[in-house]
Amino acid sequence: MSRQLGAGGDFAAAYVVAHEVAHHVQDELGILGEANRIRQQSSQAQSNAISVRIELQADCFSGIWAQQAQAMLGTLEAGDLEEAVNAAHQIGDDTLQRNAGQTPMPHTFTHGTSKQRGEWFMRGYRSGDMGQCDTFAARNL
Ligand SMILES: [Zn+2]
């Protein structure tokens, strides 16, 4: 992550793990099943747009995890949040496509922009509230 993505730091790795665990939480809550059912009946662009909402919600849940880790264990160190947000920025679709020498094409995005990923992570972190992570109801991501 540090070498290929420019996303170094222990908390950058923690964010990525938390993001994957968040997908498991989404699965347990039935969110993934429902979203994927709708995706199968959608156009490619619509399916991608739903994917973005799934992924940004996982980023928001990751932020809640970070908030809880800090509240319960006090384990966040100076710079940790910045590492997570930097990692979220580095794996935004626009940044990945730009780094691959392409012009970012929003209809192909499946994970959200760098800005969106960082913002949804921080939204989860600041609120600690799953109700604030309803990307499916959000008018603006
Ligand atoms: Zn994901």
Backbone and ligand atoms as CSV (ligand in chain L), in Angstrom:
chain,resi,resn,atom,element,x,y,z
A,1,MET,N,N,0.821,-1.207,0.000
A,1,MET,CA,C,0.000,0.000,0.000
A,1,MET,C,C,0.852,1.252,0.000
A,2,SER,N,N,1.931,1.197,0.771
A,2,SER,CA,C,2.796,2.365,0.863
A,2,SER,C,C,3.492,2.625,-0.470
A,3,ARG,N,N,4.054,1.567,-1.054
A,3,ARG,CA,C,4.847,1.711,-2.264
A,3,ARG,C,C,3.977,1.956,-3.492
A,4,GLN,N,N,2.961,1.117,-3.690
A,4,GLN,CA,C,2.189,1.211,-4.925
A,4,GLN,C,C,1.109,2.288,-4.888
A,5,LEU,N,N,0.565,2.554,-3.705
A,5,LEU,CA,C,-0.563,3.480,-3.632
A,5,LEU,C,C,-0.223,4.792,-2.942
A,6,GLY,N,N,0.941,4.875,-2.332
A,6,GLY,CA,C,1.258,6.076,-1.578
A,6,GLY,C,C,0.368,6.223,-0.364
A,7,ALA,N,N,-0.021,5.067,0.203
A,7,ALA,CA,C,-0.915,5.081,1.362
A,7,ALA,C,C,-0.267,4.320,2.511
A,8,GLY,N,N,0.776,4.910,3.056
A,8,GLY,CA,C,1.509,4.249,4.124
A,8,GLY,C,C,0.905,4.502,5.491
A,9,GLY,N,N,1.456,3.786,6.482
A,9,GLY,CA,C,1.044,3.981,7.865
A,9,GLY,C,C,0.190,2.837,8.369
A,10,ASP,N,N,0.358,2.530,9.667
A,10,ASP,CA,C,-0.388,1.411,10.229
A,10,ASP,C,C,-1.892,1.655,10.174
A,11,PHE,N,N,-2.297,2.916,10.336
A,11,PHE,CA,C,-3.729,3.157,10.364
A,11,PHE,C,C,-4.342,3.154,8.969
A,12,ALA,N,N,-3.516,3.353,7.954
A,12,ALA,CA,C,-4.008,3.192,6.579
A,12,ALA,C,C,-4.405,1.728,6.381
A,13,ALA,N,N,-3.561,0.828,6.862
A,13,ALA,CA,C,-3.875,-0.602,6.756
A,13,ALA,C,C,-5.099,-0.944,7.593
A,14,ALA,N,N,-5.196,-0.347,8.788
A,14,ALA,CA,C,-6.344,-0.613,9.661
A,14,ALA,C,C,-7.642,-0.177,8.979
A,15,TYR,N,N,-7.587,0.956,8.298
A,15,TYR,CA,C,-8.778,1.446,7.578
A,15,TYR,C,C,-9.204,0.458,6.500
A,16,VAL,N,N,-8.243,-0.070,5.769
A,16,VAL,CA,C,-8.577,-1.005,4.682
A,16,VAL,C,C,-9.201,-2.283,5.255
A,17,VAL,N,N,-8.651,-2.759,6.367
A,17,VAL,CA,C,-9.222,-3.959,7.001
A,17,VAL,C,C,-10.629,-3.642,7.508
A,18,ALA,N,N,-10.783,-2.475,8.141
A,18,ALA,CA,C,-12.101,-2.086,8.667
A,18,ALA,C,C,-13.114,-1.974,7.527
A,19,HIS,N,N,-12.661,-1.484,6.374
A,19,HIS,CA,C,-13.553,-1.374,5.211
A,19,HIS,C,C,-14.055,-2.760,4.787
A,20,GLU,N,N,-13.159,-3.724,4.791
A,20,GLU,CA,C,-13.571,-5.077,4.386
A,20,GLU,C,C,-14.504,-5.691,5.425
A,21,VAL,N,N,-14.220,-5.466,6.703
A,21,VAL,CA,C,-15.119,-5.958,7.757
A,21,VAL,C,C,-16.488,-5.290,7.615
A,22,ALA,N,N,-16.483,-4.019,7.212
A,22,ALA,CA,C,-17.738,-3.292,7.022
A,22,ALA,C,C,-18.601,-3.969,5.956
A,23,HIS,N,N,-17.972,-4.523,4.921
A,23,HIS,CA,C,-18.753,-5.257,3.911
A,23,HIS,C,C,-19.430,-6.472,4.549
A,24,HIS,N,N,-18.737,-7.097,5.482
A,24,HIS,CA,C,-19.341,-8.237,6.184
A,24,HIS,C,C,-20.545,-7.767,7.008
A,25,VAL,N,N,-20.400,-6.617,7.655
A,25,VAL,CA,C,-21.516,-6.050,8.427
A,25,VAL,C,C,-22.689,-5.756,7.486
A,26,GLN,N,N,-22.399,-5.165,6.334
A,26,GLN,CA,C,-23.452,-4.889,5.347
A,26,GLN,C,C,-24.142,-6.181,4.922
A,27,ASP,N,N,-23.354,-7.236,4.790
A,27,ASP,CA,C,-23.913,-8.528,4.401
A,27,ASP,C,C,-24.848,-9.044,5.492
A,28,GLU,N,N,-24.394,-8.979,6.739
A,28,GLU,CA,C,-25.188,-9.463,7.877
A,28,GLU,C,C,-26.500,-8.684,7.994
A,29,LEU,N,N,-26.455,-7.404,7.669
A,29,LEU,CA,C,-27.646,-6.555,7.782
A,29,LEU,C,C,-28.584,-6.704,6.582
A,30,GLY,N,N,-28.167,-7.474,5.591
A,30,GLY,CA,C,-29.001,-7.671,4.410
A,30,GLY,C,C,-28.875,-6.577,3.377
A,31,ILE,N,N,-27.981,-5.627,3.629
A,31,ILE,CA,C,-27.805,-4.488,2.712
A,31,ILE,C,C,-27.185,-4.950,1.393
A,32,LEU,N,N,-26.162,-5.776,1.487
A,32,LEU,CA,C,-25.476,-6.231,0.271
A,32,LEU,C,C,-26.403,-7.050,-0.612
A,33,GLY,N,N,-27.156,-7.955,0.011
A,33,GLY,CA,C,-28.061,-8.802,-0.751
A,33,GLY,C,C,-29.080,-7.984,-1.517
A,34,GLU,N,N,-29.664,-7.020,-0.832
A,34,GLU,CA,C,-30.686,-6.178,-1.461
A,34,GLU,C,C,-30.065,-5.325,-2.574
A,35,ALA,N,N,-28.928,-4.718,-2.272
A,35,ALA,CA,C,-28.281,-3.851,-3.264
A,35,ALA,C,C,-27.860,-4.652,-4.497
A,36,ASN,N,N,-27.334,-5.831,-4.286
A,36,ASN,CA,C,-26.882,-6.636,-5.426
A,36,ASN,C,C,-28.060,-7.177,-6.234
A,37,ARG,N,N,-29.193,-7.420,-5.557
A,37,ARG,CA,C,-30.393,-7.855,-6.272
A,37,ARG,C,C,-30.839,-6.753,-7.240
A,38,ILE,N,N,-30.809,-5.512,-6.750
A,38,ILE,CA,C,-31.216,-4.385,-7.601
A,38,ILE,C,C,-30.191,-4.155,-8.723
A,39,ARG,N,N,-28.920,-4.337,-8.373
A,39,ARG,CA,C,-27.877,-4.142,-9.393
A,39,ARG,C,C,-28.065,-5.059,-10.590
A,40,GLN,N,N,-28.518,-6.288,-10.309
A,40,GLN,CA,C,-28.675,-7.263,-11.390
A,40,GLN,C,C,-29.756,-6.852,-12.381
A,41,GLN,N,N,-30.675,-6.007,-11.935
A,41,GLN,CA,C,-31.762,-5.560,-12.821
A,41,GLN,C,C,-31.463,-4.180,-13.407
A,42,SER,N,N,-30.267,-3.689,-13.207
A,42,SER,CA,C,-29.937,-2.319,-13.591
A,42,SER,C,C,-28.979,-2.290,-14.771
A,43,SER,N,N,-28.923,-1.128,-15.391
A,43,SER,CA,C,-27.922,-0.907,-16.437
A,43,SER,C,C,-26.541,-0.911,-15.795
A,44,GLN,N,N,-25.524,-0.997,-16.624
A,44,GLN,CA,C,-24.157,-1.006,-16.091
A,44,GLN,C,C,-23.876,0.272,-15.308
A,45,ALA,N,N,-24.276,1.416,-15.845
A,45,ALA,CA,C,-24.010,2.686,-15.160
A,45,ALA,C,C,-24.753,2.753,-13.824
A,46,GLN,N,N,-26.017,2.279,-13.818
A,46,GLN,CA,C,-26.784,2.276,-12.562
A,46,GLN,C,C,-26.174,1.311,-11.554
A,47,SER,N,N,-25.757,0.161,-12.051
A,47,SER,CA,C,-25.129,-0.835,-11.185
A,47,SER,C,C,-23.864,-0.258,-10.556
A,48,ASN,N,N,-23.084,0.461,-11.357
A,48,ASN,CA,C,-21.878,1.104,-10.831
A,48,ASN,C,C,-22.239,2.133,-9.761
A,49,ALA,N,N,-23.302,2.885,-10.004
A,49,ALA,CA,C,-23.717,3.925,-9.052
A,49,ALA,C,C,-24.136,3.303,-7.716
A,50,ILE,N,N,-24.793,2.151,-7.775
A,50,ILE,CA,C,-25.171,1.451,-6.535
A,50,ILE,C,C,-23.915,0.936,-5.834
A,51,SER,N,N,-22.984,0.441,-6.628
A,51,SER,CA,C,-21.719,-0.023,-6.052
A,51,SER,C,C,-21.027,1.099,-5.286
A,52,VAL,N,N,-21.052,2.300,-5.854
A,52,VAL,CA,C,-20.432,3.446,-5.174
A,52,VAL,C,C,-21.086,3.660,-3.806
A,53,ARG,N,N,-22.422,3.544,-3.746
A,53,ARG,CA,C,-23.115,3.744,-2.456
A,53,ARG,C,C,-22.766,2.647,-1.454
A,54,ILE,N,N,-22.602,1.423,-1.945
A,54,ILE,CA,C,-22.174,0.329,-1.061
A,54,ILE,C,C,-20.791,0.636,-0.490
A,55,GLU,N,N,-19.892,1.049,-1.367
A,55,GLU,CA,C,-18.501,1.263,-0.961
A,55,GLU,C,C,-18.355,2.468,-0.019
A,56,LEU,N,N,-19.088,3.545,-0.316
A,56,LEU,CA,C,-18.992,4.722,0.558
A,56,LEU,C,C,-19.609,4.424,1.922
A,57,GLN,N,N,-20.638,3.593,1.952
A,57,GLN,CA,C,-21.193,3.201,3.246
A,57,GLN,C,C,-20.159,2.390,4.038
A,58,ALA,N,N,-19.435,1.528,3.358
A,58,ALA,CA,C,-18.386,0.760,4.039
A,58,ALA,C,C,-17.304,1.707,4.572
A,59,ASP,N,N,-17.010,2.763,3.836
A,59,ASP,CA,C,-16.044,3.750,4.338
A,59,ASP,C,C,-16.588,4.448,5.583
A,60,CYS,N,N,-17.879,4.764,5.568
A,60,CYS,CA,C,-18.508,5.418,6.718
A,60,CYS,C,C,-18.476,4.489,7.935
A,61,PHE,N,N,-18.817,3.220,7.719
A,61,PHE,CA,C,-18.749,2.246,8.817
A,61,PHE,C,C,-17.312,2.139,9.348
A,62,SER,N,N,-16.340,2.220,8.460
A,62,SER,CA,C,-14.929,2.169,8.892
A,62,SER,C,C,-14.621,3.332,9.823
A,63,GLY,N,N,-15.200,4.487,9.494
A,63,GLY,CA,C,-15.012,5.657,10.347
A,63,GLY,C,C,-15.625,5.436,11.729
A,64,ILE,N,N,-16.789,4.790,11.761
A,64,ILE,CA,C,-17.407,4.481,13.057
A,64,ILE,C,C,-16.502,3.553,13.853
A,65,TRP,N,N,-15.930,2.568,13.182
A,65,TRP,CA,C,-15.010,1.654,13.868
A,65,TRP,C,C,-13.838,2.448,14.475
A,66,ALA,N,N,-13.281,3.368,13.688
A,66,ALA,CA,C,-12.151,4.164,14.188
A,66,ALA,C,C,-12.574,4.984,15.403
A,67,GLN,N,N,-13.770,5.537,15.351
A,67,GLN,CA,C,-14.286,6.338,16.469
A,67,GLN,C,C,-14.439,5.468,17.709
A,68,GLN,N,N,-14.975,4.252,17.501
A,68,GLN,CA,C,-15.168,3.321,18.621
A,68,GLN,C,C,-13.822,2.861,19.184
A,69,ALA,N,N,-12.886,2.608,18.308
A,69,ALA,CA,C,-11.562,2.173,18.761
A,69,ALA,C,C,-10.940,3.243,19.644
A,70,GLN,N,N,-11.139,4.479,19.240
A,70,GLN,CA,C,-10.601,5.581,20.038
A,70,GLN,C,C,-11.365,5.732,21.349
A,71,ALA,N,N,-12.691,5.659,21.282
A,71,ALA,CA,C,-13.515,5.852,22.481
A,71,ALA,C,C,-13.280,4.737,23.504
A,72,MET,N,N,-13.172,3.504,23.025
A,72,MET,CA,C,-13.078,2.365,23.943
A,72,MET,C,C,-11.652,2.046,24.347
A,73,LEU,N,N,-10.711,2.264,23.432
A,73,LEU,CA,C,-9.331,1.840,23.699
A,73,LEU,C,C,-8.340,3.000,23.719
A,74,GLY,N,N,-8.733,4.122,23.138
A,74,GLY,CA,C,-7.825,5.262,23.082
A,74,GLY,C,C,-6.555,4.975,22.322
A,75,THR,N,N,-6.682,4.165,21.264
A,75,THR,CA,C,-5.471,3.694,20.586
A,75,THR,C,C,-5.061,4.531,19.382
A,76,LEU,N,N,-5.863,5.544,19.026
A,76,LEU,CA,C,-5.457,6.355,17.881
A,76,LEU,C,C,-4.260,7.223,18.249
A,77,GLU,N,N,-3.311,7.277,17.335
A,77,GLU,CA,C,-2.126,8.103,17.540
A,77,GLU,C,C,-2.224,9.335,16.637
A,78,ALA,N,N,-1.398,10.313,16.955
A,78,ALA,CA,C,-1.346,11.503,16.101
A,78,ALA,C,C,-1.037,11.068,14.674
A,79,GLY,N,N,-1.802,11.587,13.738
A,79,GLY,CA,C,-1.556,11.272,12.332
A,79,GLY,C,C,-2.336,10.078,11.814
A,80,ASP,N,N,-2.951,9.310,12.720
A,80,ASP,CA,C,-3.674,8.114,12.280
A,80,ASP,C,C,-4.849,8.457,11.375
A,81,LEU,N,N,-5.647,9.428,11.786
A,81,LEU,CA,C,-6.800,9.786,10.952
A,81,LEU,C,C,-6.348,10.258,9.579
A,82,GLU,N,N,-5.270,11.034,9.565
A,82,GLU,CA,C,-4.741,11.524,8.293
A,82,GLU,C,C,-4.297,10.359,7.411
A,83,GLU,N,N,-3.710,9.324,8.037
A,83,GLU,CA,C,-3.295,8.147,7.263
A,83,GLU,C,C,-4.503,7.476,6.619
A,84,ALA,N,N,-5.584,7.353,7.392
A,84,ALA,CA,C,-6.792,6.703,6.861
A,84,ALA,C,C,-7.395,7.534,5.734
A,85,VAL,N,N,-7.495,8.843,5.947
A,85,VAL,CA,C,-8.095,9.692,4.919
A,85,VAL,C,C,-7.206,9.722,3.671
A,86,ASN,N,N,-5.905,9.756,3.873
A,86,ASN,CA,C,-4.996,9.708,2.722
A,86,ASN,C,C,-5.185,8.407,1.940
A,87,ALA,N,N,-5.293,7.286,2.684
A,87,ALA,CA,C,-5.509,6.000,2.006
A,87,ALA,C,C,-6.816,6.034,1.230
A,88,ALA,N,N,-7.873,6.581,1.851
A,88,ALA,CA,C,-9.175,6.679,1.179
A,88,ALA,C,C,-9.038,7.513,-0.092
A,89,HIS,N,N,-8.245,8.572,-0.033
A,89,HIS,CA,C,-8.033,9.410,-1.220
A,89,HIS,C,C,-7.279,8.643,-2.308
A,90,GLN,N,N,-6.267,7.896,-1.896
A,90,GLN,CA,C,-5.433,7.193,-2.887
A,90,GLN,C,C,-6.199,6.110,-3.624
A,91,ILE,N,N,-7.253,5.569,-2.988
A,91,ILE,CA,C,-8.002,4.504,-3.656
A,91,ILE,C,C,-9.360,5.000,-4.157
A,92,GLY,N,N,-9.494,6.319,-4.323
A,92,GLY,CA,C,-10.679,6.868,-4.995
A,92,GLY,C,C,-10.580,6.570,-6.478
A,93,ASP,N,N,-11.730,6.347,-7.115
A,93,ASP,CA,C,-11.727,5.967,-8.529
A,93,ASP,C,C,-11.070,7.009,-9.416
A,94,ASP,N,N,-11.323,8.294,-9.120
A,94,ASP,CA,C,-10.735,9.330,-9.976
A,94,ASP,C,C,-9.208,9.318,-9.885
A,95,THR,N,N,-8.708,9.162,-8.670
A,95,THR,CA,C,-7.255,9.124,-8.488
A,95,THR,C,C,-6.644,7.875,-9.129
A,96,LEU,N,N,-7.302,6.738,-8.951
A,96,LEU,CA,C,-6.774,5.499,-9.545
A,96,LEU,C,C,-6.740,5.592,-11.069
A,97,GLN,N,N,-7.815,6.149,-11.642
A,97,GLN,CA,C,-7.841,6.249,-13.106
A,97,GLN,C,C,-6.809,7.255,-13.602
A,98,ARG,N,N,-6.676,8.376,-12.871
A,98,ARG,CA,C,-5.683,9.381,-13.258
A,98,ARG,C,C,-4.268,8.798,-13.167
A,99,ASN,N,N,-4.024,8.040,-12.086
A,99,ASN,CA,C,-2.701,7.441,-11.919
A,99,ASN,C,C,-2.412,6.383,-12.976
A,100,ALA,N,N,-3.474,5.844,-13.568
A,100,ALA,CA,C,-3.303,4.854,-14.640
A,100,ALA,C,C,-3.209,5.536,-16.003
A,101,GLY,N,N,-3.119,6.869,-15.992
A,101,GLY,CA,C,-2.965,7.607,-17.233
A,101,GLY,C,C,-4.266,7.845,-17.971
A,102,GLN,N,N,-5.392,7.612,-17.275
A,102,GLN,CA,C,-6.691,7.789,-17.920
A,102,GLN,C,C,-7.360,9.073,-17.446
A,103,THR,N,N,-8.307,9.537,-18.257
A,103,THR,CA,C,-9.174,10.625,-17.820
A,103,THR,C,C,-10.300,10.007,-16.997
A,104,PRO,N,N,-10.492,10.483,-15.754
A,104,PRO,CA,C,-11.533,9.885,-14.912
A,104,PRO,C,C,-12.909,9.927,-15.587
A,105,MET,N,N,-13.587,8.774,-15.589
A,105,MET,CA,C,-14.914,8.663,-16.203
A,105,MET,C,C,-15.923,8.250,-15.131
A,106,PRO,N,N,-16.674,9.239,-14.607
A,106,PRO,CA,C,-17.556,8.991,-13.450
A,106,PRO,C,C,-18.523,7.822,-13.616
A,107,HIS,N,N,-19.030,7.578,-14.841
A,107,HIS,CA,C,-20.004,6.487,-14.984
A,107,HIS,C,C,-19.372,5.114,-14.781
A,108,THR,N,N,-18.042,5.074,-14.809
A,108,THR,CA,C,-17.364,3.787,-14.572
A,108,THR,C,C,-16.946,3.626,-13.110
A,109,PHE,N,N,-17.150,4.646,-12.313
A,109,PHE,CA,C,-16.718,4.571,-10.914
A,109,PHE,C,C,-17.527,3.509,-10.166
A,110,THR,N,N,-16.853,2.729,-9.354
A,110,THR,CA,C,-17.533,1.709,-8.537
A,110,THR,C,C,-17.287,1.907,-7.047
A,111,HIS,N,N,-16.355,2.780,-6.684
A,111,HIS,CA,C,-16.002,2.964,-5.273
A,111,HIS,C,C,-16.140,4.402,-4.783
A,112,GLY,N,N,-16.348,5.325,-5.698
A,112,GLY,CA,C,-16.458,6.725,-5.314
A,112,GLY,C,C,-15.162,7.485,-5.518
A,113,THR,N,N,-15.294,8.807,-5.548
A,113,THR,CA,C,-14.118,9.646,-5.744
A,113,THR,C,C,-13.279,9.705,-4.469
A,114,SER,N,N,-12.086,10.200,-4.613
A,114,SER,CA,C,-11.191,10.380,-3.458
A,114,SER,C,C,-11.862,11.251,-2.399
A,115,LYS,N,N,-12.453,12.348,-2.854
A,115,LYS,CA,C,-13.094,13.287,-1.934
A,115,LYS,C,C,-14.244,12.602,-1.197
A,116,GLN,N,N,-15.072,11.889,-1.949
A,116,GLN,CA,C,-16.209,11.197,-1.329
A,116,GLN,C,C,-15.740,10.161,-0.319
A,117,ARG,N,N,-14.723,9.393,-0.641
A,117,ARG,CA,C,-14.272,8.322,0.263
A,117,ARG,C,C,-13.755,8.898,1.572
A,118,GLY,N,N,-12.962,9.971,1.459
A,118,GLY,CA,C,-12.448,10.609,2.673
A,118,GLY,C,C,-13.564,11.211,3.503
A,119,GLU,N,N,-14.528,11.835,2.811
A,119,GLU,CA,C,-15.621,12.499,3.533
A,119,GLU,C,C,-16.535,11.499,4.238
A,120,TRP,N,N,-16.841,10.384,3.585
A,120,TRP,CA,C,-17.733,9.406,4.238
A,120,TRP,C,C,-17.027,8.713,5.401
A,121,PHE,N,N,-15.719,8.488,5.266
A,121,PHE,CA,C,-14.976,7.940,6.410
A,121,PHE,C,C,-15.081,8.898,7.598
A,122,MET,N,N,-14.831,10.176,7.334
A,122,MET,CA,C,-14.857,11.168,8.416
A,122,MET,C,C,-16.264,11.376,8.975
A,123,ARG,N,N,-17.264,11.232,8.122
A,123,ARG,CA,C,-18.644,11.341,8.592
A,123,ARG,C,C,-18.939,10.241,9.624
A,124,GLY,N,N,-18.476,9.036,9.339
A,124,GLY,CA,C,-18.637,7.942,10.298
A,124,GLY,C,C,-17.835,8.211,11.556
A,125,TYR,N,N,-16.627,8.714,11.373
A,125,TYR,CA,C,-15.768,8.977,12.531
A,125,TYR,C,C,-16.365,10.052,13.435
A,126,ARG,N,N,-16.830,11.136,12.833
A,126,ARG,CA,C,-17.337,12.254,13.633
A,126,ARG,C,C,-18.646,11.910,14.327
A,127,SER,N,N,-19.506,11.167,13.665
A,127,SER,CA,C,-20.842,10.889,14.222
A,127,SER,C,C,-20.857,9.632,15.076
A,128,GLY,N,N,-20.098,8.622,14.694
A,128,GLY,CA,C,-20.174,7.337,15.376
A,128,GLY,C,C,-21.560,6.722,15.273
A,129,ASP,N,N,-22.293,7.100,14.247
A,129,ASP,CA,C,-23.712,6.769,14.142
A,129,ASP,C,C,-24.015,6.129,12.787
A,130,MET,N,N,-24.457,4.882,12.813
A,130,MET,CA,C,-24.758,4.188,11.557
A,130,MET,C,C,-25.864,4.892,10.778
A,131,GLY,N,N,-26.736,5.604,11.495
A,131,GLY,CA,C,-27.808,6.342,10.830
A,131,GLY,C,C,-27.276,7.437,9.927
A,132,GLN,N,N,-26.043,7.875,10.194
A,132,GLN,CA,C,-25.414,8.905,9.359
A,132,GLN,C,C,-24.735,8.303,8.131
A,133,CYS,N,N,-24.788,6.980,8.015
A,133,CYS,CA,C,-24.080,6.289,6.928
A,133,CYS,C,C,-25.032,5.764,5.865
A,134,ASP,N,N,-26.242,6.312,5.804
A,134,ASP,CA,C,-27.207,5.834,4.808
A,134,ASP,C,C,-26.935,6.468,3.454
A,135,THR,N,N,-25.931,5.928,2.787
A,135,THR,CA,C,-25.546,6.456,1.474
A,135,THR,C,C,-26.653,6.233,0.447
A,136,PHE,N,N,-27.519,5.256,0.699
A,136,PHE,CA,C,-28.575,4.956,-0.267
A,136,PHE,C,C,-29.667,6.028,-0.255
A,137,ALA,N,N,-29.813,6.703,0.881
A,137,ALA,CA,C,-30.809,7.765,0.992
A,137,ALA,C,C,-30.222,9.141,0.692
A,138,ALA,N,N,-28.900,9.220,0.626
A,138,ALA,CA,C,-28.256,10.520,0.433
A,138,ALA,C,C,-28.528,11.070,-0.966
A,139,ARG,N,N,-28.960,12.324,-1.030
A,139,ARG,CA,C,-29.173,12.964,-2.340
A,139,ARG,C,C,-27.832,13.260,-3.004
A,140,ASN,N,N,-26.927,13.743,-2.198
A,140,ASN,CA,C,-25.590,14.041,-2.705
A,140,ASN,C,C,-24.578,13.196,-1.965
A,141,LEU,N,N,-23.737,12.527,-2.730
A,141,LEU,CA,C,-22.693,11.727,-2.102
A,141,LEU,C,C,-21.459,12.592,-1.915
L,1,ZN,ZN,ZN,-15.158,-2.232,-0.627
